[in-house]
Structure formats: C-alpha cells, structure tokens
Amino acid sequence: MCEASAYLIKDGKETLVLESVDIVEPLDAGGFMLRNIFGDQVIINARIQKMELVNHRILFSETETDTTDIVNRSST
Amino acid sequence: MCEASAYLIKDGKETLVLESVDIVEPLDAGGFMLRNIFGDQVIINARIQKMELVNHRILFSETETDTTDIVNRSST
C-alpha cells in the first residue's frame, strides 16, 4: 500500500495530522479533506507545502485560520 | 516505490502529465512543480482536484491559463 502520512508544519515543527492517508481533496471553503485507509477523515485548514510520495510524506503549512476538525468514520 | 501518476483533467478527459511522480510542490506564481523519480520535472498550471495515493493517482484540473512546460533533467 502506498498511503502517506500528513504533517502540519507550524513554527518549524512537524505535527502528525493523519497516518495512512489515501485520499486528499481540496475543499471549496479552503483547506483539504484527508481520508485514510481506515476511513478516518480530517479537515485541515492549511495549504500544501510539499508532497514527497516516495518518502510517504505530505507536508501542510498553516493558513490564517487554524481549525482542524477530526471526524472518525467507521471503516466500511 | 510509491510514486504516482499525475493526470490533467480537461473536458472530462484525463491526460497523463507525468509518471512516477515523487515530489509535488506549489509555486508562488500558481500551479505546481512535479518531479518524478527519474529527475523529469513538469510545471503545471492547474489545481489539485483529487489525490488517490493507494491508486497512485494525482488528478489536476485546469485553471484559466493552461501552459504546461516540461523540463527534462538528467537523473542524478
């Protein structure tokens, strides 16, 4: 499987947002919806800073509004 | 290796932009720089529509200006 881990970079530090990310979709309101292979879903108000697929990393950096909601969905 | 293929969606059709993409970075001027594991680099003036990492797919959709430059770089 080729999922990646999503990190939020804030003040130069990386914080893990979600592991095993499969789907990344931009939202009309800004930010991104991340969904992992277990069905967990995170809305992150951030912009993509860099993706390193071979290293399985997606790096986000903060936008002005930093409200990240985590929604756990049961796997199907 | 967990690289992905980048596609541009235009008029409902997918066109392959670059295979074996490793690095994706947004550009200040808009659009994205894609670099694959062979060192080939593409600048794409498009926005991310969806990423499906398990399926190894990154889908871009067009912005107003559709100028995509391909720069081949020797692998290092």
Backbone of each chain as nested JSON, in Angstrom:
{
  "chains": [
    {"id": "A", "residues": [
      {"number": 1, "name": "MET", "atoms": {"N": [0.85, -1.193, 0.0], "CA": [0.0, 0.0, 0.0], "C": [0.879, 1.234, 0.0]}},
      {"number": 2, "name": "CYS", "atoms": {"N": [0.386, 2.272, -0.655], "CA": [1.224, 3.446, -0.849], "C": [0.601, 4.692, -0.259]}},
      {"number": 3, "name": "GLU", "atoms": {"N": [0.001, 4.555, 0.872], "CA": [-0.536, 5.714, 1.556], "C": [0.613, 6.525, 2.161]}},
      {"number": 4, "name": "ALA", "atoms": {"N": [0.283, 7.728, 2.644], "CA": [1.31, 8.617, 3.183], "C": [0.861, 9.173, 4.525]}},
      {"number": 5, "name": "SER", "atoms": {"N": [1.791, 9.736, 5.257], "CA": [1.438, 10.432, 6.49], "C": [1.347, 11.916, 6.206]}},
      {"number": 6, "name": "ALA", "atoms": {"N": [0.336, 12.577, 6.782], "CA": [0.158, 14.013, 6.596], "C": [0.645, 14.738, 7.845]}},
      {"number": 7, "name": "TYR", "atoms": {"N": [1.482, 15.753, 7.643], "CA": [2.031, 16.524, 8.752], "C": [1.657, 17.989, 8.571]}},
      {"number": 8, "name": "LEU", "atoms": {"N": [1.43, 18.665, 9.699], "CA": [1.233, 20.106, 9.689], "C": [2.499, 20.762, 10.224]}},
      {"number": 9, "name": "ILE", "atoms": {"N": [3.046, 21.683, 9.454], "CA": [4.248, 22.387, 9.881], "C": [3.843, 23.728, 10.474]}},
      {"number": 10, "name": "LYS", "atoms": {"N": [4.254, 23.939, 11.712], "CA": [3.866, 25.134, 12.465], "C": [5.069, 25.537, 13.292]}},
      {"number": 11, "name": "ASP", "atoms": {"N": [5.506, 26.761, 13.124], "CA": [6.692, 27.245, 13.835], "C": [7.883, 26.31, 13.627]}},
      {"number": 12, "name": "GLY", "atoms": {"N": [7.984, 25.784, 12.425], "CA": [9.135, 24.94, 12.105], "C": [9.058, 23.523, 12.623]}},
      {"number": 13, "name": "LYS", "atoms": {"N": [7.954, 23.2, 13.329], "CA": [7.818, 21.839, 13.862], "C": [6.76, 21.072, 13.088]}},
      {"number": 14, "name": "GLU", "atoms": {"N": [7.014, 19.793, 12.91], "CA": [6.051, 18.939, 12.22], "C": [5.161, 18.238, 13.238]}},
      {"number": 15, "name": "THR", "atoms": {"N": [3.871, 18.323, 13.003], "CA": [2.92, 17.586, 13.834], "C": [2.172, 16.613, 12.932]}},
      {"number": 16, "name": "LEU", "atoms": {"N": [2.121, 15.363, 13.348], "CA": [1.402, 14.365, 12.561], "C": [-0.09, 14.655, 12.617]}},
      {"number": 17, "name": "VAL", "atoms": {"N": [-0.72, 14.756, 11.456], "CA": [-2.157, 15.023, 11.39], "C": [-2.923, 13.726, 11.183]}},
      {"number": 18, "name": "LEU", "atoms": {"N": [-2.461, 12.923, 10.254], "CA": [-3.166, 11.673, 9.943], "C": [-2.193, 10.713, 9.263]}},
      {"number": 19, "name": "GLU", "atoms": {"N": [-2.221, 9.473, 9.705], "CA": [-1.396, 8.437, 9.089], "C": [-2.19, 7.701, 8.012]}},
      {"number": 20, "name": "SER", "atoms": {"N": [-1.468, 7.036, 7.156], "CA": [-2.065, 6.135, 6.172], "C": [-3.092, 6.824, 5.284]}},
      {"number": 21, "name": "VAL", "atoms": {"N": [-2.773, 8.074, 4.888], "CA": [-3.692, 8.851, 4.066], "C": [-3.767, 8.267, 2.659]}},
      {"number": 22, "name": "ASP", "atoms": {"N": [-4.982, 8.101, 2.212], "CA": [-5.221, 7.634, 0.845], "C": [-5.734, 8.782, -0.024]}},
      {"number": 23, "name": "ILE", "atoms": {"N": [-6.796, 9.465, 0.424], "CA": [-7.466, 10.475, -0.389], "C": [-7.197, 11.885, 0.148]}},
      {"number": 24, "name": "VAL", "atoms": {"N": [-6.839, 12.789, -0.741], "CA": [-6.673, 14.207, -0.41], "C": [-7.521, 14.995, -1.398]}},
      {"number": 25, "name": "GLU", "atoms": {"N": [-8.446, 15.789, -0.885], "CA": [-9.31, 16.582, -1.767], "C": [-9.402, 18.004, -1.255]}},
      {"number": 26, "name": "PRO", "atoms": {"N": [-9.181, 18.986, -2.121], "CA": [-9.365, 20.375, -1.705], "C": [-10.843, 20.664, -1.468]}},
      {"number": 27, "name": "LEU", "atoms": {"N": [-11.106, 21.561, -0.54], "CA": [-12.481, 21.946, -0.226], "C": [-12.752, 23.326, -0.815]}},
      {"number": 28, "name": "ASP", "atoms": {"N": [-14.005, 23.553, -1.205], "CA": [-14.379, 24.854, -1.766], "C": [-14.116, 25.97, -0.758]}},
      {"number": 29, "name": "ALA", "atoms": {"N": [-14.323, 25.675, 0.51], "CA": [-14.165, 26.682, 1.554], "C": [-12.691, 26.924, 1.895]}},
      {"number": 30, "name": "GLY", "atoms": {"N": [-11.797, 26.178, 1.251], "CA": [-10.38, 26.273, 1.581], "C": [-9.974, 25.085, 2.422]}},
      {"number": 31, "name": "GLY", "atoms": {"N": [-8.707, 24.769, 2.406], "CA": [-8.234, 23.621, 3.15], "C": [-8.45, 22.328, 2.383]}},
      {"number": 32, "name": "PHE", "atoms": {"N": [-8.239, 21.232, 3.074], "CA": [-8.292, 19.932, 2.428], "C": [-8.993, 18.912, 3.31]}},
      {"number": 33, "name": "MET", "atoms": {"N": [-9.62, 17.958, 2.652], "CA": [-10.154, 16.802, 3.344], "C": [-9.162, 15.665, 3.12]}},
      {"number": 34, "name": "LEU", "atoms": {"N": [-8.746, 15.053, 4.226], "CA": [-7.857, 13.898, 4.159], "C": [-8.63, 12.67, 4.633]}},
      {"number": 35, "name": "ARG", "atoms": {"N": [-8.482, 11.581, 3.944], "CA": [-9.129, 10.332, 4.4], "C": [-8.108, 9.219, 4.325]}},
      {"number": 36, "name": "ASN", "atoms": {"N": [-8.03, 8.449, 5.374], "CA": [-7.037, 7.376, 5.362], "C": [-7.669, 6.034, 5.028]}},
      {"number": 37, "name": "ILE", "atoms": {"N": [-6.821, 5.021, 5.006], "CA": [-7.296, 3.711, 4.554], "C": [-8.216, 3.058, 5.577]}},
      {"number": 38, "name": "PHE", "atoms": {"N": [-8.288, 3.635, 6.79], "CA": [-9.177, 3.085, 7.809], "C": [-10.516, 3.813, 7.848]}},
      {"number": 39, "name": "GLY", "atoms": {"N": [-10.684, 4.81, 6.977], "CA": [-11.93, 5.56, 6.943], "C": [-11.927, 6.785, 7.836]}},
      {"number": 40, "name": "ASP", "atoms": {"N": [-10.834, 7.034, 8.556], "CA": [-10.752, 8.259, 9.365], "C": [-10.61, 9.452, 8.448]}},
      {"number": 41, "name": "GLN", "atoms": {"N": [-11.247, 10.54, 8.826], "CA": [-11.299, 11.709, 7.965], "C": [-10.919, 12.956, 8.761]}},
      {"number": 42, "name": "VAL", "atoms": {"N": [-10.109, 13.79, 8.173], "CA": [-9.666, 15.025, 8.819], "C": [-9.862, 16.169, 7.84]}},
      {"number": 43, "name": "ILE", "atoms": {"N": [-10.417, 17.28, 8.343], "CA": [-10.464, 18.517, 7.569], "C": [-9.333, 19.399, 8.08]}},
      {"number": 44, "name": "ILE", "atoms": {"N": [-8.45, 19.804, 7.21], "CA": [-7.321, 20.602, 7.633], "C": [-7.328, 21.933, 6.885]}},
      {"number": 45, "name": "ASN", "atoms": {"N": [-7.334, 23.017, 7.667], "CA": [-7.296, 24.347, 7.065], "C": [-5.845, 24.754, 6.902]}},
      {"number": 46, "name": "ALA", "atoms": {"N": [-5.27, 24.301, 5.841], "CA": [-3.85, 24.536, 5.609], "C": [-3.627, 24.416, 4.12]}},
      {"number": 47, "name": "ARG", "atoms": {"N": [-2.431, 24.8, 3.699], "CA": [-2.115, 24.646, 2.288], "C": [-1.002, 23.615, 2.158]}},
      {"number": 48, "name": "ILE", "atoms": {"N": [-0.939, 23.004, 0.995], "CA": [0.112, 22.013, 0.767], "C": [1.442, 22.733, 0.646]}},
      {"number": 49, "name": "GLN", "atoms": {"N": [2.406, 22.302, 1.417], "CA": [3.748, 22.863, 1.299], "C": [4.597, 22.008, 0.371]}},
      {"number": 50, "name": "LYS", "atoms": {"N": [4.507, 20.7, 0.541], "CA": [5.29, 19.796, -0.299], "C": [4.77, 18.382, -0.118]}},
      {"number": 51, "name": "MET", "atoms": {"N": [4.802, 17.617, -1.195], "CA": [4.5, 16.199, -1.103], "C": [5.723, 15.417, -1.511]}},
      {"number": 52, "name": "GLU", "atoms": {"N": [6.055, 14.419, -0.712], "CA": [7.182, 13.53, -1.012], "C": [6.628, 12.115, -1.021]}},
      {"number": 53, "name": "LEU", "atoms": {"N": [6.208, 11.673, -2.184], "CA": [5.471, 10.407, -2.229], "C": [6.355, 9.206, -1.933]}},
      {"number": 54, "name": "VAL", "atoms": {"N": [7.579, 9.248, -2.429], "CA": [8.473, 8.109, -2.196], "C": [8.77, 7.977, -0.701]}},
      {"number": 55, "name": "ASN", "atoms": {"N": [8.817, 9.127, -0.01], "CA": [9.029, 9.125, 1.437], "C": [7.724, 9.039, 2.223]}},
      {"number": 56, "name": "HIS", "atoms": {"N": [6.603, 8.926, 1.507], "CA": [5.286, 8.766, 2.142], "C": [4.946, 9.958, 3.034]}},
      {"number": 57, "name": "ARG", "atoms": {"N": [5.283, 11.167, 2.581], "CA": [5.022, 12.338, 3.407], "C": [4.25, 13.393, 2.617]}},
      {"number": 58, "name": "ILE", "atoms": {"N": [3.244, 13.982, 3.268], "CA": [2.549, 15.146, 2.74], "C": [2.664, 16.226, 3.801]}},
      {"number": 59, "name": "LEU", "atoms": {"N": [3.268, 17.348, 3.432], "CA": [3.502, 18.418, 4.39], "C": [2.544, 19.564, 4.117]}},
      {"number": 60, "name": "PHE", "atoms": {"N": [1.826, 19.977, 5.15], "CA": [0.929, 21.124, 5.06], "C": [1.508, 22.248, 5.905]}},
      {"number": 61, "name": "SER", "atoms": {"N": [1.248, 23.48, 5.5], "CA": [1.608, 24.598, 6.37], "C": [0.353, 25.401, 6.66]}},
      {"number": 62, "name": "GLU", "atoms": {"N": [0.412, 26.099, 7.765], "CA": [-0.77, 26.778, 8.28], "C": [-1.252, 27.899, 7.384]}},
      {"number": 63, "name": "THR", "atoms": {"N": [-2.556, 28.055, 7.371], "CA": [-3.125, 29.283, 6.84], "C": [-3.529, 30.117, 8.048]}},
      {"number": 64, "name": "GLU", "atoms": {"N": [-4.187, 31.254, 7.829], "CA": [-4.516, 32.147, 8.944], "C": [-5.405, 31.458, 9.97]}},
      {"number": 65, "name": "THR", "atoms": {"N": [-6.434, 30.801, 9.479], "CA": [-7.364, 30.139, 10.396], "C": [-6.883, 28.711, 10.599]}},
      {"number": 66, "name": "ASP", "atoms": {"N": [-6.65, 28.377, 11.841], "CA": [-6.11, 27.055, 12.144], "C": [-7.142, 26.255, 12.91]}},
      {"number": 67, "name": "THR", "atoms": {"N": [-8.128, 25.793, 12.197], "CA": [-9.139, 24.962, 12.838], "C": [-9.184, 23.642, 12.098]}},
      {"number": 68, "name": "THR", "atoms": {"N": [-8.752, 22.645, 12.768], "CA": [-8.704, 21.327, 12.166], "C": [-9.679, 20.414, 12.904]}},
      {"number": 69, "name": "ASP", "atoms": {"N": [-10.607, 19.879, 12.174], "CA": [-11.613, 19.011, 12.765], "C": [-11.304, 17.564, 12.409]}},
      {"number": 70, "name": "ILE", "atoms": {"N": [-11.395, 16.735, 13.378], "CA": [-11.17, 15.313, 13.125], "C": [-12.497, 14.579, 13.247]}},
      {"number": 71, "name": "VAL", "atoms": {"N": [-12.818, 13.841, 12.24], "CA": [-14.054, 13.068, 12.221], "C": [-13.669, 11.616, 12.0]}},
      {"number": 72, "name": "ASN", "atoms": {"N": [-13.983, 10.804, 12.963], "CA": [-13.694, 9.381, 12.797], "C": [-14.887, 8.695, 12.164]}},
      {"number": 73, "name": "ARG", "atoms": {"N": [-14.621, 8.018, 11.107], "CA": [-15.701, 7.286, 10.438], "C": [-15.388, 5.81, 10.542]}},
      {"number": 74, "name": "SER", "atoms": {"N": [-16.403, 5.049, 10.719], "CA": [-16.171, 3.618, 10.772], "C": [-15.737, 3.146, 9.395]}},
      {"number": 75, "name": "SER", "atoms": {"N": [-14.834, 2.197, 9.411], "CA": [-14.389, 1.631, 8.138], "C": [-15.535, 0.837, 7.543]}},
      {"number": 76, "name": "THR", "atoms": {"N": [-15.546, 0.775, 6.265], "CA": [-16.619, 0.033, 5.603], "C": [-16.056, -1.237, 5.025]}}
    ]},
    {"id": "B", "residues": [
      {"number": 1, "name": "MET", "atoms": {"N": [8.316, 1.127, -4.448], "CA": [8.267, 2.585, -4.58], "C": [6.816, 3.024, -4.7]}},
      {"number": 2, "name": "CYS", "atoms": {"N": [6.537, 4.184, -4.137], "CA": [5.15, 4.615, -4.027], "C": [4.888, 5.915, -4.762]}},
      {"number": 3, "name": "GLU", "atoms": {"N": [5.501, 6.08, -5.881], "CA": [5.236, 7.258, -6.682], "C": [3.861, 7.126, -7.337]}},
      {"number": 4, "name": "ALA", "atoms": {"N": [3.4, 8.231, -7.936], "CA": [2.064, 8.255, -8.523], "C": [2.128, 8.836, -9.933]}},
      {"number": 5, "name": "SER", "atoms": {"N": [1.069, 8.64, -10.677], "CA": [0.959, 9.278, -11.98], "C": [0.093, 10.519, -11.852]}},
      {"number": 6, "name": "ALA", "atoms": {"N": [0.526, 11.599, -12.519], "CA": [-0.225, 12.846, -12.484], "C": [-1.01, 12.983, -13.786]}},
      {"number": 7, "name": "TYR", "atoms": {"N": [-2.299, 13.284, -13.649], "CA": [-3.185, 13.449, -14.799], "C": [-3.798, 14.84, -14.783]}},
      {"number": 8, "name": "LEU", "atoms": {"N": [-3.992, 15.397, -15.972], "CA": [-4.728, 16.648, -16.113], "C": [-6.104, 16.328, -16.669]}},
      {"number": 9, "name": "ILE", "atoms": {"N": [-7.126, 16.794, -15.973], "CA": [-8.498, 16.561, -16.431], "C": [-8.98, 17.797, -17.167]}},
      {"number": 10, "name": "LYS", "atoms": {"N": [-9.374, 17.587, -18.391], "CA": [-9.781, 18.689, -19.26], "C": [-10.952, 18.19, -20.089]}},
      {"number": 11, "name": "ASP", "atoms": {"N": [-12.04, 18.895, -20.018], "CA": [-13.246, 18.48, -20.737], "C": [-13.63, 17.039, -20.402]}},
      {"number": 12, "name": "GLY", "atoms": {"N": [-13.439, 16.675, -19.162], "CA": [-13.834, 15.342, -18.721], "C": [-12.881, 14.237, -19.105]}},
      {"number": 13, "name": "LYS", "atoms": {"N": [-11.794, 14.582, -19.814], "CA": [-10.836, 13.552, -20.222], "C": [-9.549, 13.681, -19.416]}},
      {"number": 14, "name": "GLU", "atoms": {"N": [-8.965, 12.54, -19.099], "CA": [-7.706, 12.53, -18.361], "C": [-6.538, 12.424, -19.329]}},
      {"number": 15, "name": "THR", "atoms": {"N": [-5.588, 13.305, -19.154], "CA": [-4.358, 13.234, -19.941], "C": [-3.197, 13.019, -18.977]}},
      {"number": 16, "name": "LEU", "atoms": {"N": [-2.387, 12.037, -19.262], "CA": [-1.231, 11.777, -18.409], "C": [-0.232, 12.918, -18.548]}},
      {"number": 17, "name": "VAL", "atoms": {"N": [0.166, 13.494, -17.434], "CA": [1.128, 14.593, -17.437], "C": [2.526, 14.078, -17.126]}},
      {"number": 18, "name": "LEU", "atoms": {"N": [2.623, 13.249, -16.107], "CA": [3.932, 12.738, -15.698], "C": [3.731, 11.462, -14.905]}},
      {"number": 19, "name": "GLU", "atoms": {"N": [4.551, 10.471, -15.223], "CA": [4.514, 9.212, -14.482], "C": [5.548, 9.223, -13.365]}},
      {"number": 20, "name": "SER", "atoms": {"N": [5.369, 8.329, -12.422], "CA": [6.366, 8.096, -11.367], "C": [6.716, 9.356, -10.596]}},
      {"number": 21, "name": "VAL", "atoms": {"N": [5.68, 10.171, -10.308], "CA": [5.893, 11.428, -9.597], "C": [6.264, 11.151, -8.136]}},
      {"number": 22, "name": "ASP", "atoms": {"N": [7.315, 11.809, -7.705], "CA": [7.741, 11.725, -6.314], "C": [7.395, 13.02, -5.573]}},
      {"number": 23, "name": "ILE", "atoms": {"N": [7.831, 14.163, -6.128], "CA": [7.709, 15.447, -5.435], "C": [6.647, 16.33, -6.102]}},
      {"number": 24, "name": "VAL", "atoms": {"N": [5.781, 16.916, -5.288], "CA": [4.797, 17.891, -5.758], "C": [4.934, 19.124, -4.873]}},
      {"number": 25, "name": "GLU", "atoms": {"N": [5.198, 20.264, -5.503], "CA": [5.355, 21.496, -4.726], "C": [4.569, 22.615, -5.377]}},
      {"number": 26, "name": "PRO", "atoms": {"N": [3.769, 23.354, -4.581], "CA": [3.065, 24.511, -5.134], "C": [4.064, 25.619, -5.458]}},
      {"number": 27, "name": "LEU", "atoms": {"N": [3.745, 26.388, -6.468], "CA": [4.602, 27.501, -6.873], "C": [3.951, 28.808, -6.44]}},
      {"number": 28, "name": "ASP", "atoms": {"N": [4.784, 29.782, -6.113], "CA": [4.266, 31.086, -5.697], "C": [3.409, 31.697, -6.798]}},
      {"number": 29, "name": "ALA", "atoms": {"N": [3.791, 31.464, -8.029], "CA": [3.079, 32.045, -9.159], "C": [1.787, 31.3, -9.484]}},
      {"number": 30, "name": "GLY", "atoms": {"N": [1.512, 30.236, -8.736], "CA": [0.353, 29.4, -9.019], "C": [0.792, 28.143, -9.728]}},
      {"number": 31, "name": "GLY", "atoms": {"N": [-0.016, 27.138, -9.641], "CA": [0.345, 25.88, -10.253], "C": [1.291, 25.075, -9.376]}},
      {"number": 32, "name": "PHE", "atoms": {"N": [1.808, 24.011, -9.955], "CA": [2.627, 23.079, -9.184], "C": [3.841, 22.63, -9.988]}},
      {"number": 33, "name": "MET", "atoms": {"N": [4.892, 22.333, -9.267], "CA": [6.055, 21.68, -9.854], "C": [5.966, 20.205, -9.499]}},
      {"number": 34, "name": "LEU", "atoms": {"N": [6.055, 19.371, -10.519], "CA": [6.057, 17.926, -10.31], "C": [7.433, 17.392, -10.693]}},
      {"number": 35, "name": "ARG", "atoms": {"N": [7.977, 16.521, -9.887], "CA": [9.261, 15.904, -10.259], "C": [9.147, 14.405, -10.036]}},
      {"number": 36, "name": "ASN", "atoms": {"N": [9.59, 13.651, -11.011], "CA": [9.468, 12.209, -10.848], "C": [10.8, 11.584, -10.414]}},
      {"number": 37, "name": "ILE", "atoms": {"N": [10.755, 10.285, -10.245], "CA": [11.92, 9.584, -9.694], "C": [13.072, 9.542, -10.681]}},
      {"number": 38, "name": "PHE", "atoms": {"N": [12.826, 9.921, -11.934], "CA": [13.889, 9.94, -12.931], "C": [14.5, 11.338, -13.079]}},
      {"number": 39, "name": "GLY", "atoms": {"N": [13.985, 12.299, -12.316], "CA": [14.504, 13.659, -12.393], "C": [13.784, 14.526, -13.415]}},
      {"number": 40, "name": "ASP", "atoms": {"N": [12.79, 13.978, -14.093], "CA": [11.996, 14.798, -15.024], "C": [11.105, 15.733, -14.219]}},
      {"number": 41, "name": "GLN", "atoms": {"N": [10.973, 16.945, -14.735], "CA": [10.252, 17.97, -13.991], "C": [9.213, 18.617, -14.899]}},
      {"number": 42, "name": "VAL", "atoms": {"N": [8.032, 18.847, -14.358], "CA": [6.951, 19.475, -15.103], "C": [6.367, 20.593, -14.241]}},
      {"number": 43, "name": "ILE", "atoms": {"N": [6.137, 21.747, -14.872], "CA": [5.389, 22.815, -14.228], "C": [3.98, 22.764, -14.792]}},
      {"number": 44, "name": "ILE", "atoms": {"N": [3.004, 22.628, -13.928], "CA": [1.632, 22.515, -14.4], "C": [0.796, 23.633, -13.787]}},
      {"number": 45, "name": "ASN", "atoms": {"N": [0.167, 24.416, -14.647], "CA": [-0.715, 25.478, -14.177], "C": [-2.112, 24.912, -14.014]}},
      {"number": 46, "name": "ALA", "atoms": {"N": [-2.32, 24.299, -12.891], "CA": [-3.591, 23.641, -12.632], "C": [-3.736, 23.537, -11.129]}},
      {"number": 47, "name": "ARG", "atoms": {"N": [-4.941, 23.15, -10.725], "CA": [-5.137, 22.972, -9.291], "C": [-5.385, 21.488, -9.028]}},
      {"number": 48, "name": "ILE", "atoms": {"N": [-5.096, 21.085, -7.811], "CA": [-5.318, 19.692, -7.45], "C": [-6.818, 19.445, -7.36]}},
      {"number": 49, "name": "GLN", "atoms": {"N": [-7.265, 18.425, -8.04], "CA": [-8.681, 18.059, -7.941], "C": [-8.862, 16.961, -6.906]}},
      {"number": 50, "name": "LYS", "atoms": {"N": [-7.968, 15.977, -6.952], "CA": [-8.056, 14.868, -6.0], "C": [-6.765, 14.073, -6.056]}},
      {"number": 51, "name": "MET", "atoms": {"N": [-6.366, 13.563, -4.922], "CA": [-5.254, 12.631, -4.894], "C": [-5.739, 11.296, -4.371]}},
      {"number": 52, "name": "GLU", "atoms": {"N": [-5.379, 10.229, -5.052], "CA": [-5.724, 8.877, -4.628], "C": [-4.414, 8.122, -4.505]}},
      {"number": 53, "name": "LEU", "atoms": {"N": [-3.853, 8.142, -3.311], "CA": [-2.493, 7.609, -3.171], "C": [-2.44, 6.099, -3.326]}},
      {"number": 54, "name": "VAL", "atoms": {"N": [-3.447, 5.415, -2.782], "CA": [-3.43, 3.951, -2.884], "C": [-3.539, 3.531, -4.356]}},
      {"number": 55, "name": "ASN", "atoms": {"N": [-4.252, 4.323, -5.139], "CA": [-4.375, 4.059, -6.572], "C": [-3.266, 4.722, -7.388]}},
      {"number": 56, "name": "HIS", "atoms": {"N": [-2.34, 5.394, -6.718], "CA": [-1.194, 6.014, -7.391], "C": [-1.628, 7.07, -8.398]}},
      {"number": 57, "name": "ARG", "atoms": {"N": [-2.637, 7.852, -8.051], "CA": [-3.141, 8.85, -8.982], "C": [-3.208, 10.228, -8.332]}},
      {"number": 58, "name": "ILE", "atoms": {"N": [-2.758, 11.242, -9.063], "CA": [-2.954, 12.641, -8.67], "C": [-3.669, 13.298, -9.832]}},
      {"number": 59, "name": "LEU", "atoms": {"N": [-4.85, 13.847, -9.549], "CA": [-5.662, 14.449, -10.603], "C": [-5.614, 15.96, -10.48]}},
      {"number": 60, "name": "PHE", "atoms": {"N": [-5.274, 16.623, -11.567], "CA": [-5.285, 18.08, -11.621], "C": [-6.395, 18.512, -12.549]}},
      {"number": 61, "name": "SER", "atoms": {"N": [-6.96, 19.681, -12.259], "CA": [-7.898, 20.253, -13.223], "C": [-7.391, 21.622, -13.62]}},
      {"number": 62, "name": "GLU", "atoms": {"N": [-7.832, 22.016, -14.784], "CA": [-7.294, 23.229, -15.389], "C": [-7.634, 24.496, -14.633]}},
      {"number": 63, "name": "THR", "atoms": {"N": [-6.722, 25.434, -14.68], "CA": [-7.049, 26.795, -14.297], "C": [-7.219, 27.568, -15.604]}},
      {"number": 64, "name": "GLU", "atoms": {"N": [-7.413, 28.864, -15.508], "CA": [-7.675, 29.656, -16.709], "C": [-6.516, 29.553, -17.712]}},
      {"number": 65, "name": "THR", "atoms": {"N": [-5.305, 29.714, -17.187], "CA": [-4.15, 29.671, -18.067], "C": [-3.64, 28.246, -18.123]}},
      {"number": 66, "name": "ASP", "atoms": {"N": [-3.579, 27.714, -19.305], "CA": [-3.173, 26.324, -19.473], "C": [-1.83, 26.277, -20.187]}},
      {"number": 67, "name": "THR", "atoms": {"N": [-0.806, 26.585, -19.46], "CA": [0.526, 26.496, -20.052], "C": [1.342, 25.553, -19.198]}},
      {"number": 68, "name": "THR", "atoms": {"N": [1.637, 24.445, -19.741], "CA": [2.399, 23.424, -19.029], "C": [3.746, 23.246, -19.72]}},
      {"number": 69, "name": "ASP", "atoms": {"N": [4.788, 23.476, -18.973], "CA": [6.132, 23.354, -19.52], "C": [6.77, 22.077, -19.011]}},
      {"number": 70, "name": "ILE", "atoms": {"N": [7.387, 21.376, -19.897], "CA": [8.088, 20.159, -19.489], "C": [9.585, 20.389, -19.594]}},
      {"number": 71, "name": "VAL", "atoms": {"N": [10.252, 20.132, -18.517], "CA": [11.706, 20.301, -18.494], "C": [12.302, 18.945, -18.134]}},
      {"number": 72, "name": "ASN", "atoms": {"N": [13.076, 18.4, -19.025], "CA": [13.729, 17.129, -18.719], "C": [15.062, 17.405, -18.063]}},
      {"number": 73, "name": "ARG", "atoms": {"N": [15.238, 16.789, -16.927], "CA": [16.513, 16.951, -16.23], "C": [17.171, 15.596, -16.167]}},
      {"number": 74, "name": "SER", "atoms": {"N": [18.446, 15.585, -16.309], "CA": [19.16, 14.313, -16.204], "C": [19.037, 13.808, -14.778]}},
      {"number": 75, "name": "SER", "atoms": {"N": [18.911, 12.514, -14.661], "CA": [18.855, 11.915, -13.342], "C": [20.211, 12.049, -12.677]}},
      {"number": 76, "name": "THR", "atoms": {"N": [20.185, 12.153, -11.401], "CA": [21.453, 12.273, -10.677], "C": [21.72, 11.002, -9.917]}}
    ]}
  ]
}
